[in-house]
Amino acid sequence: MPERFREAHGVYLMNGLKGSHWDAFELAGLHKGGRELPLELSFAEYTFEGKRFFTGIARDISERKRAEQALRESEGVYAPV
């Protein structure tokens, strides 16, 4: 995770532990090669035999972001005058 997001990520996790919602959110991730990539993170928790368990999923959404950008650009080109 890029340094600039680490504090916010910690706050989000602490809020989740206090019972807040675990809605998915987007942030920049750090590839092992050092480049940034857009990620979508989602978390869930459950209780089993009195113990809390957490799971998290990080999805690379680079392709989604490229498609969204291409759509925005095409809308500008083909917008009615």
N, CA, C and O atoms as a Maestro MAE file, in Angstrom:
{
 s_m_m2io_version
 :::
 2.0.0
}

f_m_ct {
 s_m_title
 :::
 protein
 m_atom[324] {
  # First column is atom index #
  i_m_mmod_type
  r_m_x_coord
  r_m_y_coord
  r_m_z_coord
  i_m_residue_number
  s_m_chain_name
  s_m_pdb_residue_name
  s_m_pdb_atom_name
  i_m_atomic_number
  :::
  1 25 0.847 -1.164 0.000 1 A "MET " " N  " 7
  2 3 0.000 0.000 0.000 1 A "MET " " CA " 6
  3 2 0.898 1.233 0.000 1 A "MET " " C  " 6
  4 15 1.839 1.314 0.789 1 A "MET " " O  " 8
  5 25 0.612 2.198 -0.884 2 A "PRO " " N  " 7
  6 3 1.407 3.427 -0.872 2 A "PRO " " CA " 6
  7 2 1.334 4.112 0.496 2 A "PRO " " C  " 6
  8 15 0.296 4.092 1.157 2 A "PRO " " O  " 8
  9 25 2.410 4.694 0.892 3 A "GLU " " N  " 7
  10 3 2.531 5.319 2.216 3 A "GLU " " CA " 6
  11 2 1.385 6.291 2.501 3 A "GLU " " C  " 6
  12 15 0.886 6.337 3.626 3 A "GLU " " O  " 8
  13 25 0.962 7.065 1.507 4 A "ARG " " N  " 7
  14 3 -0.052 8.115 1.739 4 A "ARG " " CA " 6
  15 2 -1.419 7.551 2.142 4 A "ARG " " C  " 6
  16 15 -2.263 8.302 2.630 4 A "ARG " " O  " 8
  17 25 -1.658 6.253 1.952 5 A "PHE " " N  " 7
  18 3 -2.943 5.656 2.302 5 A "PHE " " CA " 6
  19 2 -2.908 4.822 3.567 5 A "PHE " " C  " 6
  20 15 -3.956 4.373 4.031 5 A "PHE " " O  " 8
  21 25 -1.762 4.609 4.126 6 A "ARG " " N  " 7
  22 3 -1.655 3.671 5.243 6 A "ARG " " CA " 6
  23 2 -2.433 4.122 6.475 6 A "ARG " " C  " 6
  24 15 -3.068 3.299 7.134 6 A "ARG " " O  " 8
  25 25 -2.396 5.382 6.790 7 A "GLU " " N  " 7
  26 3 -3.125 5.861 7.970 7 A "GLU " " CA " 6
  27 2 -4.632 5.710 7.777 7 A "GLU " " C  " 6
  28 15 -5.326 5.224 8.670 7 A "GLU " " O  " 8
  29 25 -5.143 6.126 6.607 8 A "ALA " " N  " 7
  30 3 -6.581 6.023 6.338 8 A "ALA " " CA " 6
  31 2 -7.029 4.569 6.364 8 A "ALA " " C  " 6
  32 15 -8.119 4.265 6.850 8 A "ALA " " O  " 8
  33 25 -6.206 3.676 5.849 9 A "HIS " " N  " 7
  34 3 -6.543 2.256 5.850 9 A "HIS " " CA " 6
  35 2 -6.656 1.747 7.287 9 A "HIS " " C  " 6
  36 15 -7.570 0.989 7.610 9 A "HIS " " O  " 8
  37 25 -5.740 2.159 8.136 10 A "GLY " " N  " 7
  38 3 -5.787 1.759 9.540 10 A "GLY " " CA " 6
  39 2 -7.044 2.253 10.227 10 A "GLY " " C  " 6
  40 15 -7.654 1.525 11.011 10 A "GLY " " O  " 8
  41 25 -7.439 3.490 9.937 11 A "VAL " " N  " 7
  42 3 -8.666 4.053 10.521 11 A "VAL " " CA " 6
  43 2 -9.870 3.259 10.047 11 A "VAL " " C  " 6
  44 15 -10.755 2.944 10.843 11 A "VAL " " O  " 8
  45 25 -9.917 2.931 8.756 12 A "TYR " " N  " 7
  46 3 -11.033 2.158 8.212 12 A "TYR " " CA " 6
  47 2 -11.137 0.800 8.915 12 A "TYR " " C  " 6
  48 15 -12.227 0.375 9.298 12 A "TYR " " O  " 8
  49 25 -10.013 0.135 9.077 13 A "LEU " " N  " 7
  50 3 -10.032 -1.167 9.739 13 A "LEU " " CA " 6
  51 2 -10.481 -1.062 11.191 13 A "LEU " " C  " 6
  52 15 -11.247 -1.899 11.670 13 A "LEU " " O  " 8
  53 25 -10.004 -0.033 11.892 14 A "MET " " N  " 7
  54 3 -10.410 0.129 13.291 14 A "MET " " CA " 6
  55 2 -11.907 0.402 13.391 14 A "MET " " C  " 6
  56 15 -12.563 -0.104 14.301 14 A "MET " " O  " 8
  57 25 -12.459 1.194 12.470 15 A "ASN " " N  " 7
  58 3 -13.900 1.440 12.471 15 A "ASN " " CA " 6
  59 2 -14.664 0.145 12.223 15 A "ASN " " C  " 6
  60 15 -15.710 -0.085 12.830 15 A "ASN " " O  " 8
  61 25 -14.157 -0.688 11.350 16 A "GLY " " N  " 7
  62 3 -14.793 -1.977 11.087 16 A "GLY " " CA " 6
  63 2 -14.798 -2.857 12.314 16 A "GLY " " C  " 6
  64 15 -15.778 -3.549 12.589 16 A "GLY " " O  " 8
  65 25 -13.714 -2.834 13.046 17 A "LEU " " N  " 7
  66 3 -13.642 -3.644 14.268 17 A "LEU " " CA " 6
  67 2 -14.624 -3.156 15.325 17 A "LEU " " C  " 6
  68 15 -15.053 -3.922 16.187 17 A "LEU " " O  " 8
  69 25 -14.976 -1.876 15.251 18 A "LYS " " N  " 7
  70 3 -15.931 -1.317 16.218 18 A "LYS " " CA " 6
  71 2 -17.373 -1.569 15.803 18 A "LYS " " C  " 6
  72 15 -18.299 -1.173 16.510 18 A "LYS " " O  " 8
  73 25 -17.573 -2.224 14.664 19 A "GLY " " N  " 7
  74 3 -18.938 -2.565 14.256 19 A "GLY " " CA " 6
  75 2 -19.474 -1.750 13.108 19 A "GLY " " C  " 6
  76 15 -20.654 -1.872 12.779 19 A "GLY " " O  " 8
  77 25 -18.653 -0.919 12.478 20 A "SER " " N  " 7
  78 3 -19.116 -0.157 11.322 20 A "SER " " CA " 6
  79 2 -19.302 -1.087 10.136 20 A "SER " " C  " 6
  80 15 -18.941 -2.262 10.188 20 A "SER " " O  " 8
  81 25 -19.863 -0.551 9.080 21 A "HIS " " N  " 7
  82 3 -20.083 -1.338 7.869 21 A "HIS " " CA " 6
  83 2 -18.766 -1.628 7.157 21 A "HIS " " C  " 6
  84 15 -17.811 -0.857 7.244 21 A "HIS " " O  " 8
  85 25 -18.737 -2.733 6.467 22 A "TRP " " N  " 7
  86 3 -17.554 -3.152 5.721 22 A "TRP " " CA " 6
  87 2 -17.793 -2.964 4.230 22 A "TRP " " C  " 6
  88 15 -17.563 -3.889 3.450 22 A "TRP " " O  " 8
  89 25 -18.244 -1.798 3.823 23 A "ASP " " N  " 7
  90 3 -18.493 -1.550 2.410 23 A "ASP " " CA " 6
  91 2 -17.191 -1.597 1.620 23 A "ASP " " C  " 6
  92 15 -16.132 -1.220 2.122 23 A "ASP " " O  " 8
  93 25 -17.286 -2.065 0.380 24 A "ALA " " N  " 7
  94 3 -16.116 -2.085 -0.495 24 A "ALA " " CA " 6
  95 2 -15.692 -0.648 -0.791 24 A "ALA " " C  " 6
  96 15 -16.523 0.259 -0.853 24 A "ALA " " O  " 8
  97 25 -14.407 -0.460 -0.969 25 A "PHE " " N  " 7
  98 3 -13.896 0.860 -1.316 25 A "PHE " " CA " 6
  99 2 -12.687 0.708 -2.221 25 A "PHE " " C  " 6
  100 15 -12.064 -0.351 -2.281 25 A "PHE " " O  " 8
  101 25 -12.366 1.792 -2.928 26 A "GLU " " N  " 7
  102 3 -11.241 1.789 -3.851 26 A "GLU " " CA " 6
  103 2 -10.082 2.573 -3.262 26 A "GLU " " C  " 6
  104 15 -10.264 3.573 -2.568 26 A "GLU " " O  " 8
  105 25 -8.902 2.094 -3.556 27 A "LEU " " N  " 7
  106 3 -7.692 2.823 -3.200 27 A "LEU " " CA " 6
  107 2 -6.552 2.334 -4.071 27 A "LEU " " C  " 6
  108 15 -6.682 1.335 -4.778 27 A "LEU " " O  " 8
  109 25 -5.449 3.032 -4.016 28 A "ALA " " N  " 7
  110 3 -4.275 2.626 -4.779 28 A "ALA " " CA " 6
  111 2 -3.524 1.564 -3.996 28 A "ALA " " C  " 6
  112 15 -3.326 1.685 -2.787 28 A "ALA " " O  " 8
  113 25 -3.110 0.525 -4.701 29 A "GLY " " N  " 7
  114 3 -2.290 -0.510 -4.106 29 A "GLY " " CA " 6
  115 2 -0.885 -0.412 -4.666 29 A "GLY " " C  " 6
  116 15 -0.623 0.372 -5.578 29 A "GLY " " O  " 8
  117 25 -0.013 -1.182 -4.133 30 A "LEU " " N  " 7
  118 3 1.372 -1.171 -4.565 30 A "LEU " " CA " 6
  119 2 1.735 -2.573 -5.042 30 A "LEU " " C  " 6
  120 15 1.720 -3.530 -4.269 30 A "LEU " " O  " 8
  121 25 2.062 -2.677 -6.326 31 A "HIS " " N  " 7
  122 3 2.495 -3.945 -6.903 31 A "HIS " " CA " 6
  123 2 3.863 -4.294 -6.345 31 A "HIS " " C  " 6
  124 15 4.617 -3.400 -5.961 31 A "HIS " " O  " 8
  125 25 4.198 -5.573 -6.294 32 A "LYS " " N  " 7
  126 3 5.493 -5.964 -5.735 32 A "LYS " " CA " 6
  127 2 6.651 -5.338 -6.508 32 A "LYS " " C  " 6
  128 15 7.748 -5.201 -5.966 32 A "LYS " " O  " 8
  129 25 6.423 -4.952 -7.776 33 A "GLY " " N  " 7
  130 3 7.449 -4.280 -8.567 33 A "GLY " " CA " 6
  131 2 7.565 -2.790 -8.270 33 A "GLY " " C  " 6
  132 15 8.460 -2.122 -8.787 33 A "GLY " " O  " 8
  133 25 6.651 -2.258 -7.428 34 A "GLY " " N  " 7
  134 3 6.732 -0.866 -7.017 34 A "GLY " " CA " 6
  135 2 5.740 0.069 -7.688 34 A "GLY " " C  " 6
  136 15 5.579 1.204 -7.238 34 A "GLY " " O  " 8
  137 25 5.062 -0.372 -8.759 35 A "ARG " " N  " 7
  138 3 4.099 0.519 -9.425 35 A "ARG " " CA " 6
  139 2 2.765 0.489 -8.694 35 A "ARG " " C  " 6
  140 15 2.398 -0.510 -8.074 35 A "ARG " " O  " 8
  141 25 2.057 1.593 -8.778 36 A "GLU " " N  " 7
  142 3 0.735 1.667 -8.165 36 A "GLU " " CA " 6
  143 2 -0.305 1.088 -9.111 36 A "GLU " " C  " 6
  144 15 -0.159 1.157 -10.331 36 A "GLU " " O  " 8
  145 25 -1.357 0.517 -8.534 37 A "LEU " " N  " 7
  146 3 -2.471 0.018 -9.310 37 A "LEU " " CA " 6
  147 2 -3.749 0.246 -8.511 37 A "LEU " " C  " 6
  148 15 -3.725 0.242 -7.280 37 A "LEU " " O  " 8
  149 25 -4.862 0.445 -9.210 38 A "PRO " " N  " 7
  150 3 -6.126 0.656 -8.494 38 A "PRO " " CA " 6
  151 2 -6.672 -0.664 -7.964 38 A "PRO " " C  " 6
  152 15 -6.697 -1.671 -8.672 38 A "PRO " " O  " 8
  153 25 -7.107 -0.642 -6.711 39 A "LEU " " N  " 7
  154 3 -7.673 -1.827 -6.069 39 A "LEU " " CA " 6
  155 2 -9.055 -1.523 -5.521 39 A "LEU " " C  " 6
  156 15 -9.370 -0.384 -5.176 39 A "LEU " " O  " 8
  157 25 -9.858 -2.548 -5.447 40 A "GLU " " N  " 7
  158 3 -11.111 -2.488 -4.703 40 A "GLU " " CA " 6
  159 2 -10.952 -3.462 -3.548 40 A "GLU " " C  " 6
  160 15 -10.656 -4.639 -3.755 40 A "GLU " " O  " 8
  161 25 -11.148 -2.971 -2.340 41 A "LEU " " N  " 7
  162 3 -11.037 -3.811 -1.148 41 A "LEU " " CA " 6
  163 2 -12.416 -4.027 -0.549 41 A "LEU " " C  " 6
  164 15 -13.234 -3.109 -0.478 41 A "LEU " " O  " 8
  165 25 -12.655 -5.248 -0.123 42 A "SER " " N  " 7
  166 3 -13.890 -5.530 0.594 42 A "SER " " CA " 6
  167 2 -13.561 -6.487 1.743 42 A "SER " " C  " 6
  168 15 -12.668 -7.329 1.648 42 A "SER " " O  " 8
  169 25 -14.301 -6.327 2.805 43 A "PHE " " N  " 7
  170 3 -14.068 -7.119 4.009 43 A "PHE " " CA " 6
  171 2 -15.386 -7.701 4.498 43 A "PHE " " C  " 6
  172 15 -16.463 -7.184 4.201 43 A "PHE " " O  " 8
  173 25 -15.278 -8.756 5.233 44 A "ALA " " N  " 7
  174 3 -16.448 -9.354 5.875 44 A "ALA " " CA " 6
  175 2 -15.999 -9.924 7.212 44 A "ALA " " C  " 6
  176 15 -14.826 -10.235 7.415 44 A "ALA " " O  " 8
  177 25 -16.943 -10.048 8.098 45 A "GLU " " N  " 7
  178 3 -16.643 -10.682 9.380 45 A "GLU " " CA " 6
  179 2 -17.759 -11.641 9.738 45 A "GLU " " C  " 6
  180 15 -18.899 -11.489 9.300 45 A "GLU " " O  " 8
  181 25 -17.421 -12.602 10.519 46 A "TYR " " N  " 7
  182 3 -18.420 -13.535 11.025 46 A "TYR " " CA " 6
  183 2 -17.955 -14.045 12.377 46 A "TYR " " C  " 6
  184 15 -16.779 -13.958 12.729 46 A "TYR " " O  " 8
  185 25 -18.904 -14.575 13.117 47 A "THR " " N  " 7
  186 3 -18.615 -15.117 14.435 47 A "THR " " CA " 6
  187 2 -18.895 -16.612 14.403 47 A "THR " " C  " 6
  188 15 -19.926 -17.058 13.900 47 A "THR " " O  " 8
  189 25 -17.961 -17.371 14.948 48 A "PHE " " N  " 7
  190 3 -18.107 -18.820 15.017 48 A "PHE " " CA " 6
  191 2 -17.621 -19.271 16.386 48 A "PHE " " C  " 6
  192 15 -16.482 -19.016 16.777 48 A "PHE " " O  " 8
  193 25 -18.496 -19.937 17.094 49 A "GLU " " N  " 7
  194 3 -18.184 -20.427 18.431 49 A "GLU " " CA " 6
  195 2 -17.616 -19.326 19.329 49 A "GLU " " C  " 6
  196 15 -16.662 -19.539 20.078 49 A "GLU " " O  " 8
  197 25 -18.233 -18.140 19.232 50 A "GLY " " N  " 7
  198 3 -17.853 -17.024 20.083 50 A "GLY " " CA " 6
  199 2 -16.615 -16.259 19.657 50 A "GLY " " C  " 6
  200 15 -16.205 -15.327 20.350 50 A "GLY " " O  " 8
  201 25 -16.015 -16.622 18.550 51 A "LYS " " N  " 7
  202 3 -14.810 -15.924 18.074 51 A "LYS " " CA " 6
  203 2 -15.132 -15.140 16.806 51 A "LYS " " C  " 6
  204 15 -15.895 -15.601 15.957 51 A "LYS " " O  " 8
  205 25 -14.540 -13.944 16.685 52 A "ARG " " N  " 7
  206 3 -14.720 -13.108 15.491 52 A "ARG " " CA " 6
  207 2 -13.651 -13.463 14.467 52 A "ARG " " C  " 6
  208 15 -12.471 -13.589 14.793 52 A "ARG " " O  " 8
  209 25 -14.090 -13.622 13.227 53 A "PHE " " N  " 7
  210 3 -13.184 -13.889 12.115 53 A "PHE " " CA " 6
  211 2 -13.400 -12.825 11.042 53 A "PHE " " C  " 6
  212 15 -14.510 -12.322 10.865 53 A "PHE " " O  " 8
  213 25 -12.343 -12.494 10.341 54 A "PHE " " N  " 7
  214 3 -12.397 -11.486 9.292 54 A "PHE " " CA " 6
  215 2 -11.778 -12.046 8.022 54 A "PHE " " C  " 6
  216 15 -10.842 -12.844 8.057 54 A "PHE " " O  " 8
  217 25 -12.321 -11.611 6.923 55 A "THR " " N  " 7
  218 3 -11.730 -11.961 5.632 55 A "THR " " CA " 6
  219 2 -11.710 -10.701 4.773 55 A "THR " " C  " 6
  220 15 -12.576 -9.835 4.900 55 A "THR " " O  " 8
  221 25 -10.732 -10.611 3.915 56 A "GLY " " N  " 7
  222 3 -10.621 -9.459 3.032 56 A "GLY " " CA " 6
  223 2 -10.245 -9.901 1.630 56 A "GLY " " C  " 6
  224 15 -9.522 -10.878 1.437 56 A "GLY " " O  " 8
  225 25 -10.751 -9.164 0.663 57 A "ILE " " N  " 7
  226 3 -10.449 -9.444 -0.737 57 A "ILE " " CA " 6
  227 2 -9.971 -8.153 -1.383 57 A "ILE " " C  " 6
  228 15 -10.604 -7.106 -1.247 57 A "ILE " " O  " 8
  229 25 -8.863 -8.237 -2.077 58 A "ALA " " N  " 7
  230 3 -8.329 -7.112 -2.849 58 A "ALA " " CA " 6
  231 2 -8.413 -7.491 -4.319 58 A "ALA " " C  " 6
  232 15 -7.881 -8.520 -4.736 58 A "ALA " " O  " 8
  233 25 -9.085 -6.655 -5.099 59 A "ARG " " N  " 7
  234 3 -9.237 -6.913 -6.534 59 A "ARG " " CA " 6
  235 2 -8.495 -5.846 -7.323 59 A "ARG " " C  " 6
  236 15 -8.621 -4.656 -7.037 59 A "ARG " " O  " 8
  237 25 -7.732 -6.267 -8.304 60 A "ASP " " N  " 7
  238 3 -7.087 -5.340 -9.234 60 A "ASP " " CA " 6
  239 2 -8.167 -4.866 -10.200 60 A "ASP " " C  " 6
  240 15 -8.718 -5.666 -10.955 60 A "ASP " " O  " 8
  241 25 -8.473 -3.571 -10.179 61 A "ILE " " N  " 7
  242 3 -9.527 -3.032 -11.042 61 A "ILE " " CA " 6
  243 2 -8.943 -2.149 -12.149 61 A "ILE " " C  " 6
  244 15 -9.602 -1.228 -12.630 61 A "ILE " " O  " 8
  245 25 -7.713 -2.438 -12.544 62 A "SER " " N  " 7
  246 3 -7.063 -1.662 -13.610 62 A "SER " " CA " 6
  247 2 -7.880 -1.677 -14.892 62 A "SER " " C  " 6
  248 15 -8.078 -0.635 -15.517 62 A "SER " " O  " 8
  249 25 -8.352 -2.846 -15.285 63 A "GLU " " N  " 7
  250 3 -9.110 -2.955 -16.538 63 A "GLU " " CA " 6
  251 2 -10.425 -2.190 -16.445 63 A "GLU " " C  " 6
  252 15 -10.827 -1.530 -17.402 63 A "GLU " " O  " 8
  253 25 -11.096 -2.275 -15.300 64 A "ARG " " N  " 7
  254 3 -12.341 -1.525 -15.118 64 A "ARG " " CA " 6
  255 2 -12.089 -0.025 -15.254 64 A "ARG " " C  " 6
  256 15 -12.860 0.682 -15.902 64 A "ARG " " O  " 8
  257 25 -11.007 0.457 -14.642 65 A "LYS " " N  " 7
  258 3 -10.683 1.883 -14.710 65 A "LYS " " CA " 6
  259 2 -10.374 2.308 -16.145 65 A "LYS " " C  " 6
  260 15 -10.783 3.389 -16.569 65 A "LYS " " O  " 8
  261 25 -9.650 1.460 -16.902 66 A "ARG " " N  " 7
  262 3 -9.360 1.772 -18.307 66 A "ARG " " CA " 6
  263 2 -10.653 1.838 -19.119 66 A "ARG " " C  " 6
  264 15 -10.820 2.727 -19.954 66 A "ARG " " O  " 8
  265 25 -11.562 0.898 -18.873 67 A "ALA " " N  " 7
  266 3 -12.841 0.884 -19.592 67 A "ALA " " CA " 6
  267 2 -13.676 2.123 -19.250 67 A "ALA " " C  " 6
  268 15 -14.293 2.715 -20.135 67 A "ALA " " O  " 8
  269 25 -13.697 2.515 -17.980 68 A "GLU " " N  " 7
  270 3 -14.438 3.710 -17.577 68 A "GLU " " CA " 6
  271 2 -13.869 4.953 -18.246 68 A "GLU " " C  " 6
  272 15 -14.616 5.818 -18.704 68 A "GLU " " O  " 8
  273 25 -12.538 5.038 -18.299 69 A "GLN " " N  " 7
  274 3 -11.895 6.185 -18.933 69 A "GLN " " CA " 6
  275 2 -12.199 6.213 -20.432 69 A "GLN " " C  " 6
  276 15 -12.486 7.277 -20.981 69 A "GLN " " O  " 8
  277 25 -12.140 5.067 -21.093 70 A "ALA " " N  " 7
  278 3 -12.452 4.994 -22.520 70 A "ALA " " CA " 6
  279 2 -13.900 5.409 -22.778 70 A "ALA " " C  " 6
  280 15 -14.184 6.089 -23.764 70 A "ALA " " O  " 8
  281 25 -14.809 5.007 -21.904 71 A "LEU " " N  " 7
  282 3 -16.211 5.391 -22.040 71 A "LEU " " CA " 6
  283 2 -16.373 6.898 -21.895 71 A "LEU " " C  " 6
  284 15 -17.069 7.522 -22.696 71 A "LEU " " O  " 8
  285 25 -15.741 7.491 -20.886 72 A "ARG " " N  " 7
  286 3 -15.819 8.949 -20.706 72 A "ARG " " CA " 6
  287 2 -15.296 9.669 -21.949 72 A "ARG " " C  " 6
  288 15 -15.896 10.634 -22.421 72 A "ARG " " O  " 8
  289 25 -14.173 9.186 -22.467 73 A "GLU " " N  " 7
  290 3 -13.588 9.826 -23.651 73 A "GLU " " CA " 6
  291 2 -14.500 9.684 -24.864 73 A "GLU " " C  " 6
  292 15 -14.657 10.632 -25.634 73 A "GLU " " O  " 8
  293 25 -15.105 8.506 -25.042 74 A "SER " " N  " 7
  294 3 -15.991 8.318 -26.194 74 A "SER " " CA " 6
  295 2 -17.266 9.151 -26.056 74 A "SER " " C  " 6
  296 15 -17.804 9.629 -27.055 74 A "SER " " O  " 8
  297 25 -17.744 9.326 -24.842 75 A "GLU " " N  " 7
  298 3 -18.936 10.165 -24.649 75 A "GLU " " CA " 6
  299 2 -18.638 11.594 -25.042 75 A "GLU " " C  " 6
  300 15 -19.506 12.280 -25.581 75 A "GLU " " O  " 8
  301 25 -17.419 12.058 -24.781 76 A "GLY " " N  " 7
  302 3 -17.032 13.412 -25.178 76 A "GLY " " CA " 6
  303 2 -16.944 13.567 -26.690 76 A "GLY " " C  " 6
  304 15 -17.300 14.612 -27.234 76 A "GLY " " O  " 8
  305 25 -16.474 12.534 -27.359 77 A "VAL " " N  " 7
  306 3 -16.322 12.573 -28.806 77 A "VAL " " CA " 6
  307 2 -17.686 12.502 -29.495 77 A "VAL " " C  " 6
  308 15 -17.921 13.195 -30.485 77 A "VAL " " O  " 8
  309 25 -18.569 11.675 -28.977 78 A "TYR " " N  " 7
  310 3 -19.847 11.434 -29.647 78 A "TYR " " CA " 6
  311 2 -21.017 12.189 -29.016 78 A "TYR " " C  " 6
  312 15 -22.172 11.935 -29.357 78 A "TYR " " O  " 8
  313 25 -20.733 13.097 -28.118 79 A "ALA " " N  " 7
  314 3 -21.822 13.847 -27.469 79 A "ALA " " CA " 6
  315 2 -22.524 14.734 -28.484 79 A "ALA " " C  " 6
  316 15 -21.867 15.338 -29.332 79 A "ALA " " O  " 8
  317 25 -23.857 14.825 -28.413 80 A "PRO " " N  " 7
  318 3 -24.605 15.699 -29.339 80 A "PRO " " CA " 6
  319 2 -24.223 17.164 -29.125 80 A "PRO " " C  " 6
  320 15 -23.936 17.592 -28.007 80 A "PRO " " O  " 8
  321 25 -24.226 17.894 -30.186 81 A "VAL " " N  " 7
  322 3 -23.861 19.315 -30.125 81 A "VAL " " CA " 6
  323 2 -25.061 20.175 -29.976 81 A "VAL " " C  " 6
  324 15 -24.939 21.398 -29.908 81 A "VAL " " O  " 8
  :::
 }
 m_bond[323] {
  # First column is bond index #
  i_m_from
  i_m_to
  i_m_order
  :::
  1 1 2 1
  2 2 3 1
  3 3 4 2
  4 3 5 1
  5 5 6 1
  6 6 7 1
  7 7 8 2
  8 7 9 1
  9 9 10 1
  10 10 11 1
  11 11 12 2
  12 11 13 1
  13 13 14 1
  14 14 15 1
  15 15 16 2
  16 15 17 1
  17 17 18 1
  18 18 19 1
  19 19 20 2
  20 19 21 1
  21 21 22 1
  22 22 23 1
  23 23 24 2
  24 23 25 1
  25 25 26 1
  26 26 27 1
  27 27 28 2
  28 27 29 1
  29 29 30 1
  30 30 31 1
  31 31 32 2
  32 31 33 1
  33 33 34 1
  34 34 35 1
  35 35 36 2
  36 35 37 1
  37 37 38 1
  38 38 39 1
  39 39 40 2
  40 39 41 1
  41 41 42 1
  42 42 43 1
  43 43 44 2
  44 43 45 1
  45 45 46 1
  46 46 47 1
  47 47 48 2
  48 47 49 1
  49 49 50 1
  50 50 51 1
  51 51 52 2
  52 51 53 1
  53 53 54 1
  54 54 55 1
  55 55 56 2
  56 55 57 1
  57 57 58 1
  58 58 59 1
  59 59 60 2
  60 59 61 1
  61 61 62 1
  62 62 63 1
  63 63 64 2
  64 63 65 1
  65 65 66 1
  66 66 67 1
  67 67 68 2
  68 67 69 1
  69 69 70 1
  70 70 71 1
  71 71 72 2
  72 71 73 1
  73 73 74 1
  74 74 75 1
  75 75 76 2
  76 75 77 1
  77 77 78 1
  78 78 79 1
  79 79 80 2
  80 79 81 1
  81 81 82 1
  82 82 83 1
  83 83 84 2
  84 83 85 1
  85 85 86 1
  86 86 87 1
  87 87 88 2
  88 87 89 1
  89 89 90 1
  90 90 91 1
  91 91 92 2
  92 91 93 1
  93 93 94 1
  94 94 95 1
  95 95 96 2
  96 95 97 1
  97 97 98 1
  98 98 99 1
  99 99 100 2
  100 99 101 1
  101 101 102 1
  102 102 103 1
  103 103 104 2
  104 103 105 1
  105 105 106 1
  106 106 107 1
  107 107 108 2
  108 107 109 1
  109 109 110 1
  110 110 111 1
  111 111 112 2
  112 111 113 1
  113 113 114 1
  114 114 115 1
  115 115 116 2
  116 115 117 1
  117 117 118 1
  118 118 119 1
  119 119 120 2
  120 119 121 1
  121 121 122 1
  122 122 123 1
  123 123 124 2
  124 123 125 1
  125 125 126 1
  126 126 127 1
  127 127 128 2
  128 127 129 1
  129 129 130 1
  130 130 131 1
  131 131 132 2
  132 131 133 1
  133 133 134 1
  134 134 135 1
  135 135 136 2
  136 135 137 1
  137 137 138 1
  138 138 139 1
  139 139 140 2
  140 139 141 1
  141 141 142 1
  142 142 143 1
  143 143 144 2
  144 143 145 1
  145 145 146 1
  146 146 147 1
  147 147 148 2
  148 147 149 1
  149 149 150 1
  150 150 151 1
  151 151 152 2
  152 151 153 1
  153 153 154 1
  154 154 155 1
  155 155 156 2
  156 155 157 1
  157 157 158 1
  158 158 159 1
  159 159 160 2
  160 159 161 1
  161 161 162 1
  162 162 163 1
  163 163 164 2
  164 163 165 1
  165 165 166 1
  166 166 167 1
  167 167 168 2
  168 167 169 1
  169 169 170 1
  170 170 171 1
  171 171 172 2
  172 171 173 1
  173 173 174 1
  174 174 175 1
  175 175 176 2
  176 175 177 1
  177 177 178 1
  178 178 179 1
  179 179 180 2
  180 179 181 1
  181 181 182 1
  182 182 183 1
  183 183 184 2
  184 183 185 1
  185 185 186 1
  186 186 187 1
  187 187 188 2
  188 187 189 1
  189 189 190 1
  190 190 191 1
  191 191 192 2
  192 191 193 1
  193 193 194 1
  194 194 195 1
  195 195 196 2
  196 195 197 1
  197 197 198 1
  198 198 199 1
  199 199 200 2
  200 199 201 1
  201 201 202 1
  202 202 203 1
  203 203 204 2
  204 203 205 1
  205 205 206 1
  206 206 207 1
  207 207 208 2
  208 207 209 1
  209 209 210 1
  210 210 211 1
  211 211 212 2
  212 211 213 1
  213 213 214 1
  214 214 215 1
  215 215 216 2
  216 215 217 1
  217 217 218 1
  218 218 219 1
  219 219 220 2
  220 219 221 1
  221 221 222 1
  222 222 223 1
  223 223 224 2
  224 223 225 1
  225 225 226 1
  226 226 227 1
  227 227 228 2
  228 227 229 1
  229 229 230 1
  230 230 231 1
  231 231 232 2
  232 231 233 1
  233 233 234 1
  234 234 235 1
  235 235 236 2
  236 235 237 1
  237 237 238 1
  238 238 239 1
  239 239 240 2
  240 239 241 1
  241 241 242 1
  242 242 243 1
  243 243 244 2
  244 243 245 1
  245 245 246 1
  246 246 247 1
  247 247 248 2
  248 247 249 1
  249 249 250 1
  250 250 251 1
  251 251 252 2
  252 251 253 1
  253 253 254 1
  254 254 255 1
  255 255 256 2
  256 255 257 1
  257 257 258 1
  258 258 259 1
  259 259 260 2
  260 259 261 1
  261 261 262 1
  262 262 263 1
  263 263 264 2
  264 263 265 1
  265 265 266 1
  266 266 267 1
  267 267 268 2
  268 267 269 1
  269 269 270 1
  270 270 271 1
  271 271 272 2
  272 271 273 1
  273 273 274 1
  274 274 275 1
  275 275 276 2
  276 275 277 1
  277 277 278 1
  278 278 279 1
  279 279 280 2
  280 279 281 1
  281 281 282 1
  282 282 283 1
  283 283 284 2
  284 283 285 1
  285 285 286 1
  286 286 287 1
  287 287 288 2
  288 287 289 1
  289 289 290 1
  290 290 291 1
  291 291 292 2
  292 291 293 1
  293 293 294 1
  294 294 295 1
  295 295 296 2
  296 295 297 1
  297 297 298 1
  298 298 299 1
  299 299 300 2
  300 299 301 1
  301 301 302 1
  302 302 303 1
  303 303 304 2
  304 303 305 1
  305 305 306 1
  306 306 307 1
  307 307 308 2
  308 307 309 1
  309 309 310 1
  310 310 311 1
  311 311 312 2
  312 311 313 1
  313 313 314 1
  314 314 315 1
  315 315 316 2
  316 315 317 1
  317 317 318 1
  318 318 319 1
  319 319 320 2
  320 319 321 1
  321 321 322 1
  322 322 323 1
  323 323 324 2
  :::
 }
}
